[in-house]
Protein backbone atom coordinates (compact mmCIF):
# COMPACT_ATOMS: atom_id res chain seq x y z
CA UNK A 1 0.00 0.00 0.00
CA UNK A 2 1.53 3.37 -1.01
CA UNK A 3 2.15 5.89 1.72
CA UNK A 4 3.69 9.33 2.30
CA UNK A 5 7.12 9.37 3.94
CA UNK A 6 7.66 12.20 6.44
CA UNK A 7 11.20 13.17 7.42
CA UNK A 8 12.47 15.66 9.97
CA UNK A 9 16.06 15.62 8.73
CA UNK A 10 17.89 18.81 7.84
CA UNK A 11 18.57 17.46 4.36
CA UNK A 12 17.52 14.64 2.07
CA UNK A 13 20.40 13.83 -0.25
CA UNK A 14 20.50 11.45 -3.20
CA UNK A 15 21.60 8.48 -1.03
CA UNK A 16 18.60 8.85 1.27
CA UNK A 17 16.33 9.53 -1.70
CA UNK A 18 17.46 6.27 -3.29
CA UNK A 19 16.74 4.37 -0.04
CA UNK A 20 13.24 5.85 0.01
CA UNK A 21 12.70 4.94 -3.65
CA UNK A 22 13.95 1.40 -3.05
CA UNK A 23 11.15 0.84 -0.53
CA UNK A 24 8.89 0.67 -3.58
CA UNK A 25 5.76 1.81 -1.78
CA UNK A 26 6.34 5.53 -1.14
CA UNK A 27 4.22 7.88 -3.22
CA UNK A 28 5.41 11.19 -1.74
CA UNK A 29 8.01 12.65 0.62
CA UNK A 30 7.47 15.56 3.01
CA UNK A 31 10.35 17.01 4.98
CA UNK A 32 10.92 19.82 7.43
CA UNK A 33 14.38 20.24 5.89
CA UNK A 34 15.61 20.63 2.37
CA UNK A 35 15.89 18.22 -0.55
CA UNK A 36 19.06 18.44 -2.62
CA UNK A 37 18.85 18.97 -6.36
CA UNK A 38 20.12 15.42 -7.16
CA UNK A 39 17.56 13.96 -4.75
CA UNK A 40 14.77 15.95 -6.41
CA UNK A 41 15.93 14.62 -9.77
CA UNK A 42 15.70 11.04 -8.46
CA UNK A 43 12.21 11.66 -7.07
CA UNK A 44 11.14 13.18 -10.40
CA UNK A 45 12.54 10.19 -12.32
CA UNK A 46 10.54 7.81 -10.12
CA UNK A 47 7.35 9.92 -10.05
CA UNK A 48 7.49 10.64 -6.32
CA UNK A 49 5.92 13.91 -5.22
CA UNK A 50 7.84 15.92 -2.64
CA UNK A 51 7.68 19.03 -0.49
CA UNK A 52 10.45 20.60 1.54
CA UNK A 53 10.65 23.16 4.33
CA UNK A 54 7.28 22.03 5.68
CA UNK A 55 6.82 23.62 9.12
CA UNK A 56 6.90 21.09 11.97
CA UNK A 57 3.74 22.66 13.37
CA UNK A 58 1.80 21.09 10.49
CA UNK A 59 2.73 17.64 11.82
CA UNK A 60 1.90 18.34 15.43
CA UNK A 61 -1.45 17.59 16.94
CA UNK A 62 -3.64 20.67 17.08
CA UNK A 63 -6.50 21.55 19.36
CA UNK A 64 -9.87 21.69 17.64
Predicted model as a PDB file, atoms N, CA, C, CB and O in Angstrom, pLDDT in the B-factor column:
MODEL        1                                                                  
ATOM      1  N   UNK A   1       0.839  -1.176   0.000  1.00 86.00           N  
ATOM      2  CA  UNK A   1       0.000   0.000   0.000  1.00 86.00           C  
ATOM      3  C   UNK A   1       0.888   1.244   0.000  1.00 86.00           C  
ATOM      4  CB  UNK A   1      -0.957  -0.005   1.217  1.00 86.00           C  
ATOM      5  O   UNK A   1       1.744   1.380   0.874  1.00 86.00           O  
ATOM      6  N   UNK A   2       0.707   2.149  -0.953  1.00 88.00           N  
ATOM      7  CA  UNK A   2       1.526   3.368  -1.006  1.00 88.00           C  
ATOM      8  C   UNK A   2       1.269   4.265   0.203  1.00 88.00           C  
ATOM      9  CB  UNK A   2       1.244   4.144  -2.300  1.00 88.00           C  
ATOM     10  O   UNK A   2       0.159   4.316   0.732  1.00 88.00           O  
ATOM     11  N   UNK A   3       2.293   4.954   0.617  1.00 88.00           N  
ATOM     12  CA  UNK A   3       2.150   5.894   1.719  1.00 88.00           C  
ATOM     13  C   UNK A   3       3.068   7.092   1.517  1.00 88.00           C  
ATOM     14  CB  UNK A   3       2.453   5.208   3.057  1.00 88.00           C  
ATOM     15  O   UNK A   3       3.926   7.090   0.634  1.00 88.00           O  
ATOM     16  N   UNK A   4       2.877   8.116   2.348  1.00 90.00           N  
ATOM     17  CA  UNK A   4       3.695   9.325   2.298  1.00 90.00           C  
ATOM     18  C   UNK A   4       4.752   9.222   3.385  1.00 90.00           C  
ATOM     19  CB  UNK A   4       2.826  10.616   2.477  1.00 90.00           C  
ATOM     20  O   UNK A   4       4.432   8.972   4.547  1.00 90.00           O  
ATOM     21  N   UNK A   5       6.000   9.412   3.011  1.00 88.00           N  
ATOM     22  CA  UNK A   5       7.118   9.371   3.941  1.00 88.00           C  
ATOM     23  C   UNK A   5       7.334  10.785   4.482  1.00 88.00           C  
ATOM     24  CB  UNK A   5       8.416   8.819   3.251  1.00 88.00           C  
ATOM     25  O   UNK A   5       7.417  11.744   3.714  1.00 88.00           O  
ATOM     26  N   UNK A   6       7.424  10.905   5.800  1.00 87.00           N  
ATOM     27  CA  UNK A   6       7.657  12.204   6.442  1.00 87.00           C  
ATOM     28  C   UNK A   6       9.005  12.152   7.145  1.00 87.00           C  
ATOM     29  CB  UNK A   6       6.509  12.560   7.454  1.00 87.00           C  
ATOM     30  O   UNK A   6       9.259  11.256   7.949  1.00 87.00           O  
ATOM     31  N   UNK A   7       9.863  13.108   6.842  1.00 88.00           N  
ATOM     32  CA  UNK A   7      11.200  13.167   7.415  1.00 88.00           C  
ATOM     33  C   UNK A   7      11.411  14.492   8.135  1.00 88.00           C  
ATOM     34  CB  UNK A   7      12.263  12.974   6.326  1.00 88.00           C  
ATOM     35  O   UNK A   7      10.926  15.534   7.694  1.00 88.00           O  
ATOM     36  N   UNK A   8      12.136  14.443   9.242  1.00 85.00           N  
ATOM     37  CA  UNK A   8      12.470  15.663   9.973  1.00 85.00           C  
ATOM     38  C   UNK A   8      13.968  15.940   9.900  1.00 85.00           C  
ATOM     39  CB  UNK A   8      12.019  15.553  11.437  1.00 85.00           C  
ATOM     40  O   UNK A   8      14.508  16.647  10.750  1.00 85.00           O  
ATOM     41  N   UNK A   9      14.627  15.401   8.915  1.00 86.00           N  
ATOM     42  CA  UNK A   9      16.060  15.624   8.729  1.00 86.00           C  
ATOM     43  C   UNK A   9      16.312  17.016   8.165  1.00 86.00           C  
ATOM     44  CB  UNK A   9      16.659  14.554   7.798  1.00 86.00           C  
ATOM     45  O   UNK A   9      15.434  17.622   7.551  1.00 86.00           O  
ATOM     46  N   UNK A  10      17.524  17.511   8.385  1.00 92.00           N  
ATOM     47  CA  UNK A  10      17.894  18.812   7.837  1.00 92.00           C  
ATOM     48  C   UNK A  10      17.987  18.760   6.319  1.00 92.00           C  
ATOM     49  CB  UNK A  10      19.221  19.280   8.428  1.00 92.00           C  
ATOM     50  O   UNK A  10      17.739  19.751   5.632  1.00 92.00           O  
ATOM     51  N   UNK A  11      18.358  17.560   5.799  1.00 95.00           N  
ATOM     52  CA  UNK A  11      18.565  17.463   4.359  1.00 95.00           C  
ATOM     53  C   UNK A  11      18.295  16.047   3.879  1.00 95.00           C  
ATOM     54  CB  UNK A  11      19.991  17.889   3.986  1.00 95.00           C  
ATOM     55  O   UNK A  11      18.663  15.079   4.544  1.00 95.00           O  
ATOM     56  N   UNK A  12      17.662  15.931   2.742  1.00 96.00           N  
ATOM     57  CA  UNK A  12      17.524  14.641   2.073  1.00 96.00           C  
ATOM     58  C   UNK A  12      18.431  14.682   0.855  1.00 96.00           C  
ATOM     59  CB  UNK A  12      16.023  14.339   1.672  1.00 96.00           C  
ATOM     60  O   UNK A  12      18.192  15.439  -0.087  1.00 96.00           O  
ATOM     61  N   UNK A  13      19.466  13.869   0.882  1.00 97.00           N  
ATOM     62  CA  UNK A  13      20.396  13.834  -0.249  1.00 97.00           C  
ATOM     63  C   UNK A  13      20.045  12.663  -1.166  1.00 97.00           C  
ATOM     64  CB  UNK A  13      21.867  13.718   0.247  1.00 97.00           C  
ATOM     65  O   UNK A  13      19.083  11.937  -0.915  1.00 97.00           O  
ATOM     66  N   UNK A  14      20.820  12.487  -2.216  1.00 97.00           N  
ATOM     67  CA  UNK A  14      20.496  11.451  -3.200  1.00 97.00           C  
ATOM     68  C   UNK A  14      20.590  10.037  -2.611  1.00 97.00           C  
ATOM     69  CB  UNK A  14      21.427  11.571  -4.401  1.00 97.00           C  
ATOM     70  O   UNK A  14      19.844   9.151  -3.028  1.00 97.00           O  
ATOM     71  N   UNK A  15      21.496   9.813  -1.649  1.00 97.00           N  
ATOM     72  CA  UNK A  15      21.601   8.482  -1.029  1.00 97.00           C  
ATOM     73  C   UNK A  15      20.325   8.145  -0.256  1.00 97.00           C  
ATOM     74  CB  UNK A  15      22.829   8.417  -0.084  1.00 97.00           C  
ATOM     75  O   UNK A  15      19.795   7.040  -0.379  1.00 97.00           O  
ATOM     76  N   UNK A  16      19.840   9.084   0.528  1.00 96.00           N  
ATOM     77  CA  UNK A  16      18.599   8.847   1.272  1.00 96.00           C  
ATOM     78  C   UNK A  16      17.412   8.754   0.316  1.00 96.00           C  
ATOM     79  CB  UNK A  16      18.364   9.968   2.309  1.00 96.00           C  
ATOM     80  O   UNK A  16      16.510   7.941   0.514  1.00 96.00           O  
ATOM     81  N   UNK A  17      17.419   9.587  -0.717  1.00 96.00           N  
ATOM     82  CA  UNK A  17      16.333   9.531  -1.700  1.00 96.00           C  
ATOM     83  C   UNK A  17      16.273   8.146  -2.349  1.00 96.00           C  
ATOM     84  CB  UNK A  17      16.522  10.623  -2.782  1.00 96.00           C  
ATOM     85  O   UNK A  17      15.189   7.597  -2.549  1.00 96.00           O  
ATOM     86  N   UNK A  18      17.433   7.589  -2.674  1.00 97.00           N  
ATOM     87  CA  UNK A  18      17.462   6.267  -3.293  1.00 97.00           C  
ATOM     88  C   UNK A  18      16.929   5.201  -2.331  1.00 97.00           C  
ATOM     89  CB  UNK A  18      18.892   5.916  -3.737  1.00 97.00           C  
ATOM     90  O   UNK A  18      16.226   4.282  -2.752  1.00 97.00           O  
ATOM     91  N   UNK A  19      17.263   5.322  -1.033  1.00 96.00           N  
ATOM     92  CA  UNK A  19      16.741   4.368  -0.038  1.00 96.00           C  
ATOM     93  C   UNK A  19      15.211   4.448   0.023  1.00 96.00           C  
ATOM     94  CB  UNK A  19      17.352   4.651   1.369  1.00 96.00           C  
ATOM     95  O   UNK A  19      14.524   3.430   0.109  1.00 96.00           O  
ATOM     96  N   UNK A  20      14.699   5.670  -0.022  1.00 96.00           N  
ATOM     97  CA  UNK A  20      13.239   5.845   0.009  1.00 96.00           C  
ATOM     98  C   UNK A  20      12.612   5.235  -1.238  1.00 96.00           C  
ATOM     99  CB  UNK A  20      12.865   7.346   0.118  1.00 96.00           C  
ATOM    100  O   UNK A  20      11.598   4.542  -1.149  1.00 96.00           O  
ATOM    101  N   UNK A  21      13.200   5.485  -2.379  1.00 96.00           N  
ATOM    102  CA  UNK A  21      12.700   4.942  -3.653  1.00 96.00           C  
ATOM    103  C   UNK A  21      12.726   3.419  -3.627  1.00 96.00           C  
ATOM    104  CB  UNK A  21      13.541   5.469  -4.841  1.00 96.00           C  
ATOM    105  O   UNK A  21      11.791   2.767  -4.093  1.00 96.00           O  
ATOM    106  N   UNK A  22      13.805   2.854  -3.080  1.00 96.00           N  
ATOM    107  CA  UNK A  22      13.951   1.399  -3.047  1.00 96.00           C  
ATOM    108  C   UNK A  22      12.876   0.704  -2.207  1.00 96.00           C  
ATOM    109  CB  UNK A  22      15.314   1.040  -2.512  1.00 96.00           C  
ATOM    110  O   UNK A  22      12.640  -0.492  -2.375  1.00 96.00           O  
ATOM    111  N   UNK A  23      12.232   1.434  -1.316  1.00 95.00           N  
ATOM    112  CA  UNK A  23      11.146   0.837  -0.534  1.00 95.00           C  
ATOM    113  C   UNK A  23      10.010   0.385  -1.454  1.00 95.00           C  
ATOM    114  CB  UNK A  23      10.617   1.842   0.516  1.00 95.00           C  
ATOM    115  O   UNK A  23       9.298  -0.574  -1.155  1.00 95.00           O  
ATOM    116  N   UNK A  24       9.853   1.092  -2.577  1.00 94.00           N  
ATOM    117  CA  UNK A  24       8.885   0.672  -3.580  1.00 94.00           C  
ATOM    118  C   UNK A  24       7.438   0.964  -3.269  1.00 94.00           C  
ATOM    119  CB  UNK A  24       9.024  -0.746  -3.799  1.00 94.00           C  
ATOM    120  O   UNK A  24       6.563   0.644  -4.074  1.00 94.00           O  
ATOM    121  N   UNK A  25       7.158   1.559  -2.132  1.00 95.00           N  
ATOM    122  CA  UNK A  25       5.759   1.812  -1.777  1.00 95.00           C  
ATOM    123  C   UNK A  25       5.527   3.252  -1.313  1.00 95.00           C  
ATOM    124  CB  UNK A  25       5.320   0.846  -0.686  1.00 95.00           C  
ATOM    125  O   UNK A  25       4.474   3.553  -0.750  1.00 95.00           O  
ATOM    126  N   UNK A  26       6.480   4.131  -1.538  1.00 95.00           N  
ATOM    127  CA  UNK A  26       6.341   5.532  -1.136  1.00 95.00           C  
ATOM    128  C   UNK A  26       5.845   6.333  -2.334  1.00 95.00           C  
ATOM    129  CB  UNK A  26       7.695   6.108  -0.599  1.00 95.00           C  
ATOM    130  O   UNK A  26       6.425   6.269  -3.418  1.00 95.00           O  
ATOM    131  N   UNK A  27       4.768   7.087  -2.127  1.00 95.00           N  
ATOM    132  CA  UNK A  27       4.216   7.881  -3.223  1.00 95.00           C  
ATOM    133  C   UNK A  27       4.616   9.351  -3.128  1.00 95.00           C  
ATOM    134  CB  UNK A  27       2.703   7.762  -3.239  1.00 95.00           C  
ATOM    135  O   UNK A  27       4.557  10.075  -4.122  1.00 95.00           O  
ATOM    136  N   UNK A  28       5.029   9.801  -1.919  1.00 96.00           N  
ATOM    137  CA  UNK A  28       5.411  11.193  -1.739  1.00 96.00           C  
ATOM    138  C   UNK A  28       6.311  11.322  -0.512  1.00 96.00           C  
ATOM    139  CB  UNK A  28       4.159  12.093  -1.599  1.00 96.00           C  
ATOM    140  O   UNK A  28       6.291  10.475   0.382  1.00 96.00           O  
ATOM    141  N   UNK A  29       7.090  12.383  -0.487  1.00 96.00           N  
ATOM    142  CA  UNK A  29       8.007  12.652   0.624  1.00 96.00           C  
ATOM    143  C   UNK A  29       7.775  14.084   1.096  1.00 96.00           C  
ATOM    144  CB  UNK A  29       9.505  12.433   0.199  1.00 96.00           C  
ATOM    145  O   UNK A  29       7.783  15.022   0.300  1.00 96.00           O  
ATOM    146  N   UNK A  30       7.571  14.233   2.384  1.00 95.00           N  
ATOM    147  CA  UNK A  30       7.470  15.556   3.006  1.00 95.00           C  
ATOM    148  C   UNK A  30       8.618  15.676   3.986  1.00 95.00           C  
ATOM    149  CB  UNK A  30       6.080  15.768   3.721  1.00 95.00           C  
ATOM    150  O   UNK A  30       8.921  14.721   4.700  1.00 95.00           O  
ATOM    151  N   UNK A  31       9.261  16.829   4.033  1.00 95.00           N  
ATOM    152  CA  UNK A  31      10.347  17.014   4.981  1.00 95.00           C  
ATOM    153  C   UNK A  31      10.329  18.424   5.567  1.00 95.00           C  
ATOM    154  CB  UNK A  31      11.690  16.737   4.309  1.00 95.00           C  
ATOM    155  O   UNK A  31       9.918  19.384   4.915  1.00 95.00           O  
ATOM    156  N   UNK A  32      10.782  18.519   6.800  1.00 93.00           N  
ATOM    157  CA  UNK A  32      10.923  19.824   7.435  1.00 93.00           C  
ATOM    158  C   UNK A  32      12.220  20.488   6.978  1.00 93.00           C  
ATOM    159  CB  UNK A  32      10.896  19.689   8.974  1.00 93.00           C  
ATOM    160  O   UNK A  32      12.414  21.686   7.186  1.00 93.00           O  
ATOM    161  N   UNK A  33      13.095  19.719   6.364  1.00 95.00           N  
ATOM    162  CA  UNK A  33      14.379  20.241   5.895  1.00 95.00           C  
ATOM    163  C   UNK A  33      14.341  20.525   4.411  1.00 95.00           C  
ATOM    164  CB  UNK A  33      15.504  19.264   6.207  1.00 95.00           C  
ATOM    165  O   UNK A  33      13.302  20.856   3.840  1.00 95.00           O  
ATOM    166  N   UNK A  34      15.509  20.384   3.803  1.00 97.00           N  
ATOM    167  CA  UNK A  34      15.609  20.634   2.368  1.00 97.00           C  
ATOM    168  C   UNK A  34      15.869  19.327   1.619  1.00 97.00           C  
ATOM    169  CB  UNK A  34      16.728  21.656   2.072  1.00 97.00           C  
ATOM    170  O   UNK A  34      16.292  18.331   2.206  1.00 97.00           O  
ATOM    171  N   UNK A  35      15.612  19.352   0.338  1.00 97.00           N  
ATOM    172  CA  UNK A  35      15.892  18.223  -0.545  1.00 97.00           C  
ATOM    173  C   UNK A  35      16.909  18.708  -1.569  1.00 97.00           C  
ATOM    174  CB  UNK A  35      14.579  17.676  -1.241  1.00 97.00           C  
ATOM    175  O   UNK A  35      16.682  19.707  -2.252  1.00 97.00           O  
ATOM    176  N   UNK A  36      18.019  18.008  -1.674  1.00 97.00           N  
ATOM    177  CA  UNK A  36      19.056  18.444  -2.615  1.00 97.00           C  
ATOM    178  C   UNK A  36      18.572  18.296  -4.055  1.00 97.00           C  
ATOM    179  CB  UNK A  36      20.353  17.638  -2.404  1.00 97.00           C  
ATOM    180  O   UNK A  36      17.639  17.545  -4.339  1.00 97.00           O  
ATOM    181  N   UNK A  37      19.219  19.019  -4.944  1.00 98.00           N  
ATOM    182  CA  UNK A  37      18.845  18.972  -6.364  1.00 98.00           C  
ATOM    183  C   UNK A  37      18.959  17.552  -6.942  1.00 98.00           C  
ATOM    184  CB  UNK A  37      19.730  19.934  -7.170  1.00 98.00           C  
ATOM    185  O   UNK A  37      18.049  17.122  -7.651  1.00 98.00           O  
ATOM    186  N   UNK A  38      20.056  16.800  -6.662  1.00 98.00           N  
ATOM    187  CA  UNK A  38      20.123  15.423  -7.164  1.00 98.00           C  
ATOM    188  C   UNK A  38      19.013  14.522  -6.606  1.00 98.00           C  
ATOM    189  CB  UNK A  38      21.472  14.826  -6.825  1.00 98.00           C  
ATOM    190  O   UNK A  38      18.509  13.644  -7.306  1.00 98.00           O  
ATOM    191  N   UNK A  39      18.639  14.747  -5.339  1.00 97.00           N  
ATOM    192  CA  UNK A  39      17.558  13.957  -4.745  1.00 97.00           C  
ATOM    193  C   UNK A  39      16.226  14.278  -5.424  1.00 97.00           C  
ATOM    194  CB  UNK A  39      17.462  14.223  -3.225  1.00 97.00           C  
ATOM    195  O   UNK A  39      15.424  13.382  -5.684  1.00 97.00           O  
ATOM    196  N   UNK A  40      15.998  15.553  -5.707  1.00 98.00           N  
ATOM    197  CA  UNK A  40      14.774  15.948  -6.413  1.00 98.00           C  
ATOM    198  C   UNK A  40      14.720  15.300  -7.796  1.00 98.00           C  
ATOM    199  CB  UNK A  40      14.694  17.487  -6.541  1.00 98.00           C  
ATOM    200  O   UNK A  40      13.662  14.870  -8.256  1.00 98.00           O  
ATOM    201  N   UNK A  41      15.875  15.241  -8.444  1.00 98.00           N  
ATOM    202  CA  UNK A  41      15.933  14.618  -9.770  1.00 98.00           C  
ATOM    203  C   UNK A  41      15.546  13.144  -9.687  1.00 98.00           C  
ATOM    204  CB  UNK A  41      17.345  14.765 -10.377  1.00 98.00           C  
ATOM    205  O   UNK A  41      14.807  12.640 -10.533  1.00 98.00           O  
ATOM    206  N   UNK A  42      16.057  12.449  -8.650  1.00 97.00           N  
ATOM    207  CA  UNK A  42      15.697  11.038  -8.464  1.00 97.00           C  
ATOM    208  C   UNK A  42      14.197  10.886  -8.213  1.00 97.00           C  
ATOM    209  CB  UNK A  42      16.495  10.427  -7.292  1.00 97.00           C  
ATOM    210  O   UNK A  42      13.547  10.020  -8.798  1.00 97.00           O  
ATOM    211  N   UNK A  43      13.655  11.729  -7.344  1.00 97.00           N  
ATOM    212  CA  UNK A  43      12.211  11.658  -7.072  1.00 97.00           C  
ATOM    213  C   UNK A  43      11.417  11.902  -8.349  1.00 97.00           C  
ATOM    214  CB  UNK A  43      11.806  12.689  -5.989  1.00 97.00           C  
ATOM    215  O   UNK A  43      10.436  11.207  -8.619  1.00 97.00           O  
ATOM    216  N   UNK A  44      11.841  12.886  -9.133  1.00 97.00           N  
ATOM    217  CA  UNK A  44      11.144  13.176 -10.397  1.00 97.00           C  
ATOM    218  C   UNK A  44      11.201  11.970 -11.343  1.00 97.00           C  
ATOM    219  CB  UNK A  44      11.766  14.419 -11.082  1.00 97.00           C  
ATOM    220  O   UNK A  44      10.206  11.625 -11.981  1.00 97.00           O  
ATOM    221  N   UNK A  45      12.368  11.341 -11.425  1.00 97.00           N  
ATOM    222  CA  UNK A  45      12.537  10.191 -12.323  1.00 97.00           C  
ATOM    223  C   UNK A  45      11.659   9.012 -11.911  1.00 97.00           C  
ATOM    224  CB  UNK A  45      14.000   9.756 -12.352  1.00 97.00           C  
ATOM    225  O   UNK A  45      11.272   8.195 -12.747  1.00 97.00           O  
ATOM    226  N   UNK A  46      11.347   8.931 -10.616  1.00 96.00           N  
ATOM    227  CA  UNK A  46      10.539   7.812 -10.118  1.00 96.00           C  
ATOM    228  C   UNK A  46       9.105   8.229  -9.766  1.00 96.00           C  
ATOM    229  CB  UNK A  46      11.206   7.201  -8.894  1.00 96.00           C  
ATOM    230  O   UNK A  46       8.376   7.500  -9.093  1.00 96.00           O  
ATOM    231  N   UNK A  47       8.724   9.414 -10.237  1.00 95.00           N  
ATOM    232  CA  UNK A  47       7.354   9.920 -10.049  1.00 95.00           C  
ATOM    233  C   UNK A  47       6.923   9.992  -8.594  1.00 95.00           C  
ATOM    234  CB  UNK A  47       6.387   9.054 -10.799  1.00 95.00           C  
ATOM    235  O   UNK A  47       5.779   9.677  -8.266  1.00 95.00           O  
ATOM    236  N   UNK A  48       7.833  10.404  -7.722  1.00 96.00           N  
ATOM    237  CA  UNK A  48       7.490  10.638  -6.324  1.00 96.00           C  
ATOM    238  C   UNK A  48       7.287  12.136  -6.121  1.00 96.00           C  
ATOM    239  CB  UNK A  48       8.598  10.086  -5.367  1.00 96.00           C  
ATOM    240  O   UNK A  48       8.147  12.938  -6.485  1.00 96.00           O  
ATOM    241  N   UNK A  49       6.166  12.508  -5.549  1.00 97.00           N  
ATOM    242  CA  UNK A  49       5.923  13.907  -5.219  1.00 97.00           C  
ATOM    243  C   UNK A  49       6.738  14.250  -3.981  1.00 97.00           C  
ATOM    244  CB  UNK A  49       4.401  14.184  -4.989  1.00 97.00           C  
ATOM    245  O   UNK A  49       7.056  13.371  -3.180  1.00 97.00           O  
ATOM    246  N   UNK A  50       7.075  15.525  -3.822  1.00 97.00           N  
ATOM    247  CA  UNK A  50       7.844  15.919  -2.640  1.00 97.00           C  
ATOM    248  C   UNK A  50       7.549  17.365  -2.271  1.00 97.00           C  
ATOM    249  CB  UNK A  50       9.352  15.730  -2.885  1.00 97.00           C  
ATOM    250  O   UNK A  50       7.128  18.172  -3.101  1.00 97.00           O  
ATOM    251  N   UNK A  51       7.782  17.665  -0.999  1.00 96.00           N  
ATOM    252  CA  UNK A  51       7.676  19.031  -0.494  1.00 96.00           C  
ATOM    253  C   UNK A  51       8.733  19.192   0.575  1.00 96.00           C  
ATOM    254  CB  UNK A  51       6.240  19.343   0.067  1.00 96.00           C  
ATOM    255  O   UNK A  51       8.941  18.298   1.395  1.00 96.00           O  
ATOM    256  N   UNK A  52       9.399  20.330   0.567  1.00 96.00           N  
ATOM    257  CA  UNK A  52      10.449  20.596   1.539  1.00 96.00           C  
ATOM    258  C   UNK A  52      10.112  21.834   2.352  1.00 96.00           C  
ATOM    259  CB  UNK A  52      11.804  20.765   0.842  1.00 96.00           C  
ATOM    260  O   UNK A  52       9.203  22.591   2.012  1.00 96.00           O  
ATOM    261  N   UNK A  53      10.856  22.027   3.427  1.00 95.00           N  
ATOM    262  CA  UNK A  53      10.645  23.161   4.329  1.00 95.00           C  
ATOM    263  C   UNK A  53       9.218  23.233   4.870  1.00 95.00           C  
ATOM    264  CB  UNK A  53      10.977  24.449   3.616  1.00 95.00           C  
ATOM    265  O   UNK A  53       8.673  24.320   5.063  1.00 95.00           O  
ATOM    266  N   UNK A  54       8.627  22.081   5.110  1.00 93.00           N  
ATOM    267  CA  UNK A  54       7.280  22.030   5.680  1.00 93.00           C  
ATOM    268  C   UNK A  54       7.407  22.322   7.181  1.00 93.00           C  
ATOM    269  CB  UNK A  54       6.588  20.623   5.418  1.00 93.00           C  
ATOM    270  O   UNK A  54       8.160  21.631   7.867  1.00 93.00           O  
ATOM    271  N   UNK A  55       6.702  23.311   7.703  1.00 90.00           N  
ATOM    272  CA  UNK A  55       6.818  23.623   9.124  1.00 90.00           C  
ATOM    273  C   UNK A  55       6.400  22.440  10.014  1.00 90.00           C  
ATOM    274  CB  UNK A  55       5.968  24.845   9.452  1.00 90.00           C  
ATOM    275  O   UNK A  55       5.396  21.775   9.759  1.00 90.00           O  
ATOM    276  N   UNK A  56       7.200  22.196  11.066  1.00 85.00           N  
ATOM    277  CA  UNK A  56       6.898  21.086  11.972  1.00 85.00           C  
ATOM    278  C   UNK A  56       5.510  21.230  12.591  1.00 85.00           C  
ATOM    279  CB  UNK A  56       7.951  21.002  13.075  1.00 85.00           C  
ATOM    280  O   UNK A  56       4.872  20.231  12.923  1.00 85.00           O  
ATOM    281  N   UNK A  57       5.051  22.446  12.743  1.00 84.00           N  
ATOM    282  CA  UNK A  57       3.740  22.656  13.366  1.00 84.00           C  
ATOM    283  C   UNK A  57       2.617  21.980  12.579  1.00 84.00           C  
ATOM    284  CB  UNK A  57       3.454  24.150  13.491  1.00 84.00           C  
ATOM    285  O   UNK A  57       1.569  21.664  13.143  1.00 84.00           O  
ATOM    286  N   UNK A  58       2.828  21.761  11.293  1.00 82.00           N  
ATOM    287  CA  UNK A  58       1.802  21.086  10.494  1.00 82.00           C  
ATOM    288  C   UNK A  58       1.690  19.606  10.829  1.00 82.00           C  
ATOM    289  CB  UNK A  58       2.102  21.250   9.018  1.00 82.00           C  
ATOM    290  O   UNK A  58       0.681  18.969  10.526  1.00 82.00           O  
ATOM    291  N   UNK A  59       2.740  19.055  11.464  1.00 76.00           N  
ATOM    292  CA  UNK A  59       2.731  17.644  11.820  1.00 76.00           C  
ATOM    293  C   UNK A  59       2.306  17.413  13.260  1.00 76.00           C  
ATOM    294  CB  UNK A  59       4.091  17.047  11.592  1.00 76.00           C  
ATOM    295  O   UNK A  59       2.036  16.281  13.662  1.00 76.00           O  
ATOM    296  N   UNK A  60       2.249  18.475  14.026  1.00 72.00           N  
ATOM    297  CA  UNK A  60       1.903  18.344  15.432  1.00 72.00           C  
ATOM    298  C   UNK A  60       0.390  18.324  15.603  1.00 72.00           C  
ATOM    299  CB  UNK A  60       2.521  19.486  16.251  1.00 72.00           C  
ATOM    300  O   UNK A  60      -0.357  18.892  14.807  1.00 72.00           O  
ATOM    301  N   UNK A  61      -0.026  17.662  16.647  1.00 69.00           N  
ATOM    302  CA  UNK A  61      -1.446  17.593  16.937  1.00 69.00           C  
ATOM    303  C   UNK A  61      -1.950  18.987  17.307  1.00 69.00           C  
ATOM    304  CB  UNK A  61      -1.730  16.578  18.076  1.00 69.00           C  
ATOM    305  O   UNK A  61      -1.308  19.702  18.077  1.00 69.00           O  
ATOM    306  N   UNK A  62      -3.082  19.362  16.763  1.00 63.00           N  
ATOM    307  CA  UNK A  62      -3.636  20.674  17.083  1.00 63.00           C  
ATOM    308  C   UNK A  62      -4.926  20.520  17.869  1.00 63.00           C  
ATOM    309  CB  UNK A  62      -3.883  21.490  15.802  1.00 63.00           C  
ATOM    310  O   UNK A  62      -5.595  19.489  17.807  1.00 63.00           O  
ATOM    311  N   UNK A  63      -5.259  21.566  18.607  1.00 66.00           N  
ATOM    312  CA  UNK A  63      -6.499  21.554  19.365  1.00 66.00           C  
ATOM    313  C   UNK A  63      -7.625  22.020  18.454  1.00 66.00           C  
ATOM    314  CB  UNK A  63      -6.394  22.452  20.632  1.00 66.00           C  
ATOM    315  O   UNK A  63      -7.478  23.007  17.732  1.00 66.00           O  
ATOM    316  N   UNK A  64      -8.731  21.325  18.486  1.00 61.00           N  
ATOM    317  CA  UNK A  64      -9.866  21.692  17.638  1.00 61.00           C  
ATOM    318  C   UNK A  64     -10.882  22.491  18.416  1.00 61.00           C  
ATOM    319  CB  UNK A  64     -10.522  20.451  17.047  1.00 61.00           C  
ATOM    320  O   UNK A  64     -11.909  22.888  17.865  1.00 61.00           O  
TER     321      UNK A  64                                                      
ENDMDL                                                                          
END                                                                             
